[in-house]
Every structure is written in structure tokens, then in C-alpha cells.
């Protein structure tokens, strides 16, 4: 194929991100400076976000047989880049300033790893070929091994890194075996040619089934979820935020594209398998979250349940479903970033372990009212309470389920949401409890001056705004061609 200027424009978000990686790497080699590295990363990610606009003007465009830059890909690229930008801001607060207080090791490589993972996410959401899918997934996963174990002074962080590496490798093995079976059946690795082959043979269904297992590992769906709470607890708080949002959004976007295009997924036993996984994820995720006294583990189990809800829209896969997934993922990313952001700012600067035990949040309102306000809005949004962004996402998923008559799944969703309200309210009540001898305002009052604090306040306001007036998000999802994919 002939490479033109249009192809380069379509690839701009990925090219800018990769250029940022090179610049950050050279800057670290030249002189280690935490604030400079942070500044370069933020500038690069902002430029990559802005470059989506010219890319949209030439979309849809097949850049190579491996990648397709279309409106669907552009929407998810924006989600990946915005999520990464928020996580980079949290990392800067988490590692501490230059003056010896904070993380004692090298700080700059953390930015390099998260930028590499973001580049993998961009490849993943534009993949239209199984080889592109695999390259993107590995480029996303491998830097996360290092990020999870980055706080190497903490044995929980090292344990989490090893667990994630071993189980991620197992997921990749399933994925590769599934791809091999699909190739044996269709003679091609391209999504469109797999769809054109129109095969619903045992081989192709087995291939799709194996791939679903591999992707379910990455999305931590039951029964492939065992790594999630341990990894979330052991990983540094901003890395747990990245893992819960950007990493999962990129994997779910490619799963949606594959599911919409492959005939092997139309009805049959695979739909029944997905239904069982969805119900198990919703019920197990919520029930296990009930007994947690660690806020990062609680959010980990909660994310298992949320991706169970998303499977309802994936199984519906027609009408409102693709739009519902776009809306839900945007609201989920916003809310999870806010929740993990509060844990990050409670833990800053790095001091050996994160402030993640629930008792440490007891009476937080009397010490840090701004953080309490943010966490309260996030918990209400995760619970799907009206006037928050989470309610809009859940409403769309339920509407997609009703449209397709998935009554068993909707029953599980309603039951799971009812259980969820209990443990989210438990966290909120803890924030307002008064203890004897409680010191008021023992924290510095200028936390909101930090980029992380300002970003968190913005996230909380946006979650509230989208709950009250969701039209801008709905228009964005509708115009980004997500609906076209379903037709």
C-alpha cells in the first residue's frame, strides 16, 4: 500500500504519543528532573489529545492492514489519552517533590512506562487485525508489570507485580491459541475477513471462546478475576487507577469491535457462556466487595461487577447497545479516576504504603472536606444514584438490556446494584463519623493548589454535571460513529 499524508494525519495521536516517549527517554538520559519529566509527559499527552481532531477529518481510513482509524477508534483513543493524562497528574502528586520527601528511588521511569502502556492502548482500540490486537495488548500489558511493582520497597507491590505478570501471560497464551484456531478456520487474521468467512464452525467458535477467556483475564471477569484485588491493593494508587480505567477500556473496545464483526459470536453457546460470566461477575463482584475493609480491594471487586454490567450491553449487541457501552465506559473512567485519585492524594507523598485501609478514612470530612466531597460524589456515581454520571451509564445499559429482552441479566444487574449501594454507602458513612479527640484540619489546606487536587475537583464537578445534563456526552457518543458499528 502507498503511504500518504492522510495516513500520517490519521496516525497523529499514536505518532505524537510515541514521539513523547522518545523525548522523555532522552530527557531522562540527559538529566533526571522529576518536574521536567512530568511537564514533558503532560505536554505530549495534551498534544496527542488535540491531534485526534485532524485525525477525525480523514477518518475512516485503513492505515495499514493492522489498523483502522475511524470515529469508533477516535472516541476510545480520546478516553485512553484523557485517562492517562489524569493518571500522570496523580503520579506527580504521589511520588512527591524534589526535596527528598517522597519516593526514594528513581521517579522518572514511571512516566516512561505509563506512556508506553498508553501507546499500546491506542494501538489496541484501532486494531482491525488479530496481529494488531496482540501487539497492542502486549504493549499495554508489559509496561504495567513494571508499574505495578514500581514501589519495590514494599513487598506487597512486588507480589502484585509477579501475580499480574504470571496471570497476564496465562491470558495471552489463551488468546494466542484462540487466534491460531481462528486462522486455521478462516485462513486470515483480519477482522473483516473473519466476518466475511461467515463461519460458525466448531473450530471458529472454539477460537472465539479461547480469545474471550484471554480477554476476560485482562478485564478480570469471574472466574478469571482472582488477581484483581491483590494487584489493586499492592500496586501504587495511580497505577491501580490506570489498571482499572485505561487498560480495561482499551481491551473492552477491541472486544466490542471483534464481537460486532465476528459471526461466531452471533447467538449459540458463546452467548450463553457470556451470560453466565456476566451474572457471576455482577453477583461475585458485589458480594465480595461487601466484606472488604481495604478501599482499593473494594474498588477492585466493584470494577469486576461494573464490567459484568457492561457485558449486558455487549450481549444485547444491537440497537442501543454500542451507544450504551460508549456512555458507560466514559462515566466509569471518570468515576474510578476520582475514587483512586482520593486514595492517591491521601497517600502523598510516597511513604512506604498507601493510605487504603477504610479506618484511615474515618472522620475524613473533619480533616479534608474537599477530598470527602470528591469521594462522596464518586461513591454515589459508582452506586448509580440519580444526578450523577454513573446513573446515566447504568440507565443506558438497562435500556439496551430491555430492548433485547435479557431479563435474567437485568435481574442480576438490579440485584447487584442493590448490594452495591450498601457498601458504597458504608464508605460514605465512614467519612462523616466523629471520633473522640479528633484533630480537625490536620492536613495541609493547600492540597487543591496541586495539579492532582485541581484535577480531582474537576472530575467531581464533571461527574455531577454529566449526571444533571448528559446531552454533551450523548451527542459525542452518537456522532463518533459508535452506532454505525452496530448496523
C-alpha positions as CSV (number, residue, x, y, z in Angstrom):
1,X,0.0,0.0,0.0
2,X,1.1,3.6,-0.7
3,X,1.6,5.7,2.4
4,X,0.2,9.3,2.0
5,X,-0.1,12.4,4.2
6,X,-3.6,11.4,5.1
7,X,-2.3,8.2,6.7
8,X,0.2,10.2,8.8
9,X,-2.6,12.6,9.9
10,X,-4.8,9.6,10.8
11,X,-1.9,8.2,12.9
12,X,-1.1,11.5,14.6
13,X,-2.4,10.6,18.1
14,X,-0.1,7.5,18.1
15,X,2.8,9.2,16.5
16,X,2.7,12.1,19.0
17,X,2.5,9.7,21.9
18,X,5.5,7.7,20.6
19,X,7.4,11.0,20.0
20,X,6.7,12.0,23.6
21,X,8.1,8.6,24.8
22,X,11.3,9.2,22.8
23,X,11.6,12.8,24.1
24,X,11.0,11.8,27.7
25,X,13.6,9.0,27.4
26,X,16.2,11.4,26.0
27,X,15.4,14.0,28.7
28,X,15.9,11.3,31.4
29,X,19.2,10.3,29.9
30,X,20.4,13.9,29.7
31,X,19.3,15.0,33.2
32,X,17.0,13.4,35.8
33,X,14.4,16.0,36.9
34,X,11.0,14.9,38.2
35,X,9.1,18.1,37.3
36,X,10.6,18.3,33.8
37,X,9.7,14.7,33.0
38,X,6.2,15.3,34.3
39,X,5.9,18.5,32.2
40,X,7.1,16.8,29.0
41,X,4.6,13.9,29.6
42,X,1.7,16.2,30.1
43,X,2.5,18.4,27.1
44,X,2.9,15.3,24.9
45,X,-0.4,13.8,26.0
46,X,-2.3,17.0,25.5
47,X,-0.9,17.4,22.0
48,X,-1.9,13.7,21.3
49,X,-5.4,14.5,22.5
50,X,-5.7,17.6,20.3
51,X,-4.3,15.7,17.3
52,X,-7.4,13.5,17.3
53,X,-9.3,16.4,15.7
54,X,-7.3,16.4,12.4
55,X,-7.3,12.6,12.5
56,X,-11.1,12.7,12.6
57,X,-11.2,14.8,9.4
58,X,-9.6,12.0,7.3
59,X,-11.4,9.1,9.1
60,X,-12.4,6.4,8.4
61,X,-9.1,5.3,6.9
62,X,-7.3,2.0,6.9
63,X,-3.7,3.0,7.8
64,X,-2.2,-0.5,7.4
65,X,-4.0,-3.9,7.2
66,X,-3.5,-3.9,11.0
67,X,-5.1,-0.6,12.0
68,X,-8.3,1.3,11.1
69,X,-8.6,4.9,12.3
70,X,-12.4,5.6,12.4
71,X,-14.7,7.5,14.6
72,X,-15.1,4.5,16.9
73,X,-11.3,4.3,17.4
74,X,-11.0,8.1,17.8
75,X,-13.6,8.1,20.6
76,X,-11.7,5.4,22.6
77,X,-8.3,7.0,21.8
78,X,-9.6,10.1,23.5
79,X,-10.8,8.1,26.5
80,X,-7.4,6.4,26.7
81,X,-5.4,9.6,26.4
82,X,-7.6,11.6,28.9
83,X,-7.4,8.7,31.4
84,X,-3.6,8.5,31.0
85,X,-3.3,12.3,31.5
86,X,-5.2,12.1,34.8
87,X,-3.1,9.2,36.0
88,X,0.2,11.1,35.1
89,X,-1.1,14.0,37.2
90,X,-1.8,11.7,40.1
91,X,1.7,10.1,39.7
92,X,3.3,13.5,40.1
93,X,1.5,14.1,43.4
94,X,2.1,10.5,44.5
95,X,5.9,10.4,44.1
96,X,6.4,13.7,46.0
97,X,8.5,16.8,45.3
98,X,12.2,17.1,44.6
99,X,13.3,17.8,48.2
100,X,14.0,14.2,49.4
101,X,10.5,13.8,50.8
102,X,8.6,11.1,48.9
103,X,9.6,8.2,46.7
104,X,13.2,7.3,47.4
105,X,14.1,5.6,44.1
106,X,14.2,6.9,40.5
107,X,10.9,8.6,39.7
108,X,11.2,9.5,36.0
109,X,10.9,5.9,34.6
110,X,7.3,5.7,35.9
111,X,6.2,8.3,33.3
112,X,8.0,6.4,30.6
113,X,6.2,3.1,31.4
114,X,2.8,4.7,31.6
115,X,3.3,6.5,28.2
116,X,4.4,3.1,26.7
117,X,1.2,1.5,28.1
118,X,-0.9,4.3,26.7
119,X,0.6,3.8,23.2
120,X,-0.4,0.1,23.5
121,X,-3.9,1.2,24.3
122,X,-4.0,3.4,21.2
123,X,-2.9,0.5,19.0
124,X,-5.5,-1.7,20.6
125,X,-8.5,0.5,20.1
126,X,-7.7,1.0,16.4
127,X,-6.8,-2.7,15.7
128,X,-8.7,-4.4,12.9
129,X,-6.5,-7.5,12.7
130,X,-5.6,-10.1,15.3
131,X,-1.9,-9.4,14.9
132,X,-2.6,-5.7,15.7
133,X,-4.8,-6.7,18.6
134,X,-1.9,-8.9,20.1
135,X,0.8,-6.2,19.5
136,X,-1.4,-3.6,21.2
137,X,-2.3,-5.8,24.1
138,X,1.3,-6.8,24.9
139,X,2.5,-3.2,24.5
140,X,-0.2,-2.2,27.0
141,X,0.4,-5.1,29.4
142,X,4.2,-5.4,29.6
143,X,4.9,-1.8,31.0
144,X,2.1,-2.4,33.6
145,X,4.2,-5.3,35.1
146,X,6.9,-2.7,35.9
147,X,4.3,-0.1,37.0
148,X,2.6,-2.5,39.5
149,X,5.9,-3.5,41.1
150,X,7.3,0.1,41.0
151,X,7.2,0.6,44.7
152,X,9.8,-2.2,45.1
153,X,10.5,-1.2,48.7
154,X,7.0,-2.6,49.5
155,X,6.8,-6.4,49.3
156,X,3.0,-6.2,48.5
157,X,3.9,-4.2,45.4
158,X,6.4,-6.8,44.3
159,X,4.0,-9.6,45.0
160,X,1.3,-7.8,43.0
161,X,3.7,-7.4,40.0
162,X,4.6,-11.1,40.0
163,X,0.9,-12.1,40.2
164,X,-0.1,-9.8,37.4
165,X,2.8,-10.9,35.2
166,X,2.1,-14.7,35.6
167,X,-1.7,-14.4,35.1
168,X,-1.3,-11.9,32.2
169,X,1.0,-14.4,30.5
170,X,-1.6,-17.2,31.0
171,X,-4.3,-14.9,29.5
172,X,-2.0,-14.1,26.5
173,X,-1.5,-17.9,25.9
174,X,-5.3,-18.5,25.7
175,X,-5.5,-15.5,23.4
176,X,-2.8,-16.8,21.0
177,X,-4.3,-20.3,20.9
178,X,-7.7,-18.8,20.1
179,X,-6.1,-16.8,17.2
180,X,-4.4,-19.9,15.9
181,X,-7.8,-21.8,15.8
182,X,-9.5,-18.8,14.0
183,X,-6.6,-18.7,11.5
184,X,-6.9,-22.4,10.9
185,X,-10.6,-22.0,10.2
186,X,-10.7,-18.8,8.1
187,X,-7.2,-18.6,6.7
188,X,-6.9,-14.9,7.7
189,X,-6.3,-12.8,10.8
190,X,-8.2,-9.7,9.6
191,X,-11.5,-8.9,11.5
192,X,-13.3,-8.2,8.2
193,X,-12.2,-11.4,6.5
194,X,-13.1,-13.4,9.6
195,X,-16.5,-11.8,9.3
196,X,-16.6,-12.4,5.5
197,X,-15.8,-16.1,6.0
198,X,-19.1,-16.3,7.8
199,X,-18.0,-19.5,9.5
200,X,-19.8,-20.7,12.6
201,X,-17.8,-24.0,12.6
202,X,-16.8,-25.7,15.8
203,X,-13.2,-24.5,15.2
204,X,-14.1,-20.8,14.9
205,X,-16.4,-21.0,17.9
206,X,-13.6,-22.6,20.0
207,X,-11.2,-19.9,18.7
208,X,-13.5,-17.1,19.8
209,X,-14.2,-18.9,23.1
210,X,-10.4,-19.1,23.8
211,X,-10.0,-15.4,22.9
212,X,-12.8,-14.5,25.2
213,X,-11.1,-16.3,28.0
214,X,-7.8,-14.4,27.3
215,X,-9.6,-11.0,27.2
216,X,-11.7,-11.9,30.3
217,X,-8.4,-12.3,32.2
218,X,-7.5,-8.7,31.2
219,X,-11.0,-7.5,32.1
220,X,-10.9,-9.5,35.4
221,X,-14.3,-11.1,34.8
222,X,-15.3,-14.1,37.0
223,X,-13.9,-16.8,37.1
224,X,-10.7,-15.1,35.8
225,X,-10.7,-12.4,38.4
226,X,-8.5,-13.8,41.2
227,X,-5.6,-11.5,40.6
228,X,-7.6,-8.2,40.7
229,X,-8.0,-7.4,44.4
230,X,-4.4,-8.4,45.3
231,X,-2.9,-6.4,42.4
232,X,-5.0,-3.3,43.1
233,X,-4.0,-3.5,46.7
234,X,-0.3,-3.9,46.0
235,X,0.1,-1.5,43.1
236,X,0.8,2.2,43.7
237,X,-2.6,4.0,43.8
238,X,-2.1,5.9,40.4
239,X,-1.2,2.6,38.8
240,X,-4.3,0.9,40.2
241,X,-6.3,3.8,38.7
242,X,-4.6,3.2,35.3
243,X,-5.3,-0.5,35.5
244,X,-8.9,0.0,36.4
245,X,-9.6,2.6,33.7
246,X,-7.4,2.9,30.7
247,X,-6.2,-0.7,30.5
248,X,-9.7,-2.1,30.7
249,X,-11.3,0.5,28.4
250,X,-8.8,-0.4,25.6
251,X,-9.4,-4.1,26.0
252,X,-13.2,-3.7,26.1
253,X,-13.2,-1.5,23.0
254,X,-11.3,-4.2,20.9
255,X,-13.6,-6.9,22.3
256,X,-16.6,-4.9,21.2
257,X,-15.2,-4.5,17.7
258,X,-14.4,-8.2,17.5
259,X,-17.8,-9.2,18.9
260,X,-19.7,-7.0,16.5
261,X,-17.9,-8.2,13.4
262,X,-17.5,-11.9,14.1
263,X,-20.3,-14.2,13.0
264,X,-19.1,-16.9,15.5
265,X,-20.4,-14.7,18.3
266,X,-24.0,-14.5,17.0
267,X,-26.2,-16.5,19.4
268,X,-25.3,-20.1,20.3
269,X,-23.4,-21.4,23.3
270,X,-21.0,-18.5,23.3
271,X,-23.8,-16.1,24.2
272,X,-24.8,-18.5,27.0
273,X,-21.2,-18.6,28.2
274,X,-21.0,-14.8,28.2
275,X,-24.4,-14.6,30.0
276,X,-23.1,-16.9,32.8
277,X,-19.8,-14.9,33.1
278,X,-21.8,-11.6,33.3
279,X,-24.2,-12.9,36.0
280,X,-21.3,-14.4,38.0
281,X,-19.2,-11.2,37.7
282,X,-22.1,-9.0,38.9
283,X,-23.0,-11.2,41.9
284,X,-19.5,-12.3,43.0
285,X,-18.0,-8.8,42.5
286,X,-20.7,-7.1,44.6
287,X,-20.9,-9.8,47.3
288,X,-17.1,-10.0,47.8
289,X,-16.9,-6.1,47.9
290,X,-19.3,-6.2,50.9
291,X,-16.7,-7.8,53.2
292,X,-13.7,-5.6,52.3
293,X,-12.1,-3.2,54.8
294,X,-9.5,-2.0,52.3
295,X,-10.8,0.7,49.9
296,X,-8.5,-0.4,47.0
297,X,-9.7,-4.0,47.2
298,X,-13.3,-2.8,47.5
299,X,-12.8,-0.8,44.3
300,X,-11.2,-3.8,42.6
301,X,-14.2,-6.1,43.3
302,X,-16.5,-3.2,42.4
303,X,-14.8,-3.0,38.9
304,X,-15.4,-6.7,38.4
305,X,-19.1,-6.0,38.9
306,X,-19.1,-3.0,36.6
307,X,-17.6,-5.0,33.7
308,X,-20.3,-7.6,34.4
309,X,-22.9,-4.8,33.9
310,X,-21.1,-3.8,30.6
311,X,-21.4,-7.4,29.4
312,X,-25.2,-7.0,29.5
313,X,-24.9,-4.3,26.7
314,X,-22.3,-6.4,24.8
315,X,-24.6,-9.5,24.8
316,X,-27.5,-7.3,23.6
317,X,-25.2,-6.1,20.8
318,X,-27.9,-4.3,18.7
319,X,-29.9,-1.1,18.8
320,X,-28.8,1.0,21.8
321,X,-26.1,-1.5,22.9
322,X,-23.0,0.1,21.3
323,X,-24.0,3.5,22.4
324,X,-24.7,2.3,25.9
325,X,-21.2,0.9,26.1
326,X,-19.6,4.2,25.0
327,X,-21.6,6.2,27.6
328,X,-21.0,3.6,30.4
329,X,-17.2,3.4,29.8
330,X,-16.9,7.2,29.8
331,X,-18.8,7.6,33.1
332,X,-16.9,4.6,34.7
333,X,-13.5,6.1,33.7
334,X,-14.4,9.4,35.2
335,X,-15.7,7.9,38.5
336,X,-12.9,5.4,39.0
337,X,-10.3,8.1,38.4
338,X,-11.9,10.2,41.0
339,X,-12.1,7.4,43.6
340,X,-8.5,6.3,43.1
341,X,-7.4,9.9,42.9
342,X,-8.6,10.4,46.5
343,X,-6.7,7.4,47.7
344,X,-3.6,8.8,45.9
345,X,-3.8,12.2,47.5
346,X,-4.4,10.6,50.9
347,X,-1.1,8.7,50.3
348,X,1.0,11.5,49.1
349,X,3.9,11.9,49.1
350,X,5.0,8.2,48.9
351,X,5.6,6.9,52.4
352,X,6.0,3.1,52.0
353,X,2.4,2.1,51.9
354,X,-0.8,3.6,50.5
355,X,-3.5,5.0,52.8
356,X,-6.1,2.4,51.7
357,X,-7.5,0.9,54.9
358,X,-11.1,2.0,55.5
359,X,-10.4,3.0,59.1
360,X,-8.0,5.7,57.9
361,X,-10.9,7.4,56.2
362,X,-12.9,7.6,59.4
363,X,-13.9,11.2,60.1
364,X,-12.1,12.4,56.9
365,X,-14.8,15.2,56.4
366,X,-13.5,17.0,59.5
367,X,-9.9,16.9,58.2
368,X,-10.1,17.2,54.5
369,X,-13.6,18.4,53.5
370,X,-12.7,18.8,49.8
371,X,-11.4,15.2,49.4
372,X,-14.5,14.0,51.3
373,X,-16.8,15.8,48.8
374,X,-15.0,14.3,45.9
375,X,-15.1,10.7,47.3
376,X,-18.8,11.1,48.2
377,X,-19.7,12.1,44.6
378,X,-17.6,9.2,43.3
379,X,-19.3,6.7,45.6
380,X,-22.8,8.0,44.6
381,X,-21.8,7.8,41.0
382,X,-20.5,4.2,41.3
383,X,-23.7,3.2,43.0
384,X,-25.7,4.7,40.1
385,X,-27.6,7.2,42.2
386,X,-29.6,9.8,40.1
387,X,-27.9,13.2,39.4
388,X,-24.5,11.5,38.9
389,X,-22.7,10.4,35.8
390,X,-22.9,6.7,36.9
391,X,-26.7,6.8,36.8
392,X,-26.7,7.8,33.1
393,X,-24.3,5.0,32.2
394,X,-26.4,2.4,34.1
395,X,-29.7,3.7,32.7
396,X,-28.3,3.2,29.1
397,X,-27.1,-0.4,29.9
398,X,-30.5,-1.3,31.4
399,X,-32.3,0.3,28.3
400,X,-30.1,-1.9,26.0
401,X,-30.9,-5.0,28.0
402,X,-34.7,-4.2,28.0
403,X,-34.6,-3.6,24.2
404,X,-33.1,-7.1,23.7
405,X,-35.2,-8.8,26.4
406,X,-32.3,-10.0,28.5
407,X,-34.5,-10.4,31.6
408,X,-32.2,-12.8,33.6
409,X,-29.2,-10.5,33.1
410,X,-31.3,-7.4,34.1
411,X,-32.5,-9.2,37.2
412,X,-28.8,-9.8,38.2
413,X,-27.9,-6.2,37.4
414,X,-30.7,-4.9,39.6
415,X,-29.8,-7.3,42.4
416,X,-26.1,-6.4,42.1
417,X,-26.8,-2.7,42.1
418,X,-28.9,-3.1,45.3
419,X,-26.0,-4.9,47.0
420,X,-23.6,-2.2,45.7
421,X,-25.5,0.6,47.3
422,X,-24.8,-0.9,50.7
423,X,-21.0,-1.0,50.5
424,X,-20.7,2.4,48.8
425,X,-22.9,4.0,51.5
426,X,-20.7,2.3,54.1
427,X,-17.7,4.1,52.7
428,X,-19.6,7.4,52.7
429,X,-20.8,7.0,56.3
430,X,-17.3,6.3,57.4
431,X,-16.1,9.6,56.0
432,X,-18.5,11.6,58.3
433,X,-18.1,9.6,61.6
434,X,-16.8,11.7,64.5
435,X,-14.2,10.1,66.8
436,X,-13.2,11.3,70.3
437,X,-10.1,13.5,70.3
438,X,-10.4,14.0,66.5
439,X,-8.0,16.7,65.3
440,X,-9.5,19.0,62.8
441,X,-7.7,20.1,59.6
442,X,-4.5,18.2,60.5
443,X,-3.8,18.0,56.7
444,X,-2.3,20.9,54.7
445,X,-5.0,23.2,53.5
446,X,-3.3,23.9,50.2
447,X,-3.7,20.5,48.6
448,X,-6.0,21.9,46.0
449,X,-3.2,24.1,44.7
450,X,-1.6,20.9,43.4
451,X,-2.4,19.7,39.9
452,X,-3.8,16.5,41.3
453,X,-6.2,18.3,43.6
454,X,-7.5,20.6,40.9
455,X,-7.9,17.7,38.5
456,X,-9.9,15.8,41.2
457,X,-12.3,18.7,41.8
458,X,-12.8,19.0,38.0
459,X,-13.6,15.2,37.8
460,X,-16.1,15.5,40.7
461,X,-17.8,18.6,39.0
462,X,-17.9,16.8,35.7
463,X,-19.4,13.7,37.2
464,X,-22.1,15.8,38.7
465,X,-22.6,17.9,35.5
466,X,-23.0,14.8,33.3
467,X,-25.5,13.4,35.8
468,X,-27.6,16.5,35.6
469,X,-27.1,17.3,31.9
470,X,-25.7,14.3,30.0
471,X,-26.5,15.6,26.5
472,X,-22.9,16.7,25.5
473,X,-21.7,13.1,26.3
474,X,-24.6,11.5,24.4
475,X,-24.0,13.7,21.4
476,X,-20.3,12.9,21.4
477,X,-21.0,9.1,21.6
478,X,-23.7,9.4,18.9
479,X,-21.6,11.4,16.5
480,X,-18.5,9.4,17.0
481,X,-19.9,6.6,14.8
482,X,-20.2,4.1,17.6
483,X,-23.8,3.4,16.4
484,X,-22.6,2.8,12.8
485,X,-20.6,-0.2,14.0
486,X,-23.7,-2.0,15.2
487,X,-25.6,-1.6,11.9
